[in-house]
């Protein structure tokens, strides 16, 4: 892409991402189609910036957005509720989430180190951080699809780290987006925690 088209694509990615974030905080199902649009823009952006783990993450977002859209629609319908209830993370979920994040990180580091060489494309120069934010984001997005409150805490970490990565890569519009993401993730956690539907504890 030319520089102009790259900037335009990034701006569109930022705008759709901000709309996605707004509907996410408000627990509105429109977050999922907007997430699909945002991911499509960022697949192009991250490929051009050699952020291959982030690019792959956007493909995952496309898939999980379809799942989340379905789950938010039909899980609530099965319970005769208008809105799927917010839940807390269960203690039995923690070990497999942590293990999954570690395994994802190891796989991503390996892939980012060797796959670009095999494909004869430019390698990522921040592969360890790229792998970290991607691994944690995969877990956090699954938690969002299941409407688990604590996904916001993971986003606070991921978004604040990503902010500096995108400044380093010269993606300043996206860096600004992730600054906003970090602030809104804190706000989102507070708002979801106040939800009347959320149970006090989960085992």
MOCOR-V613764 format. One line per field, one symbol per residue. psi: psi as a letter, one per 20 degrees, with the letter a starting at -180 (. if undefined). burial: I if it has 9 or more other ideal C-beta (glycine too) atoms within 8 Angstrom, else O. A space follows every 50 residues. Layout:
psi = ???
burial = ???
This chain:
psi = qrhghgggggghggghghgggghghikpiihghhhggghggiggghghjk mhghghhhgghgghhgggggghghghhhjkqhppqqrqqqhihgghgggg ggggggggggghhhghghilrpqpjlhghghghgghhgghhghghjlpgi hhhhhggghhghghghghijmhghggghggggghhgggggghhiphipqg qp.
burial = OOOOOIIOIIIIIIOIIIIIIOIIIOIOOOIIIIIIIIIIIIIIIIIOOI IIIIIIIIIIIIOIIIIIIOIIIOIIOOOOOOOOIIIIIOOOOIOOIOOI IIOIIOOIIOIIIOIIOOOOOOIIOIIOIIIIIIIIIIIIIIIIIOIIII IIOIIIIIIIIIIIIIIOIOIOIIIIIIIIIIOIIIIIIOIIOOIOOIOO OOO
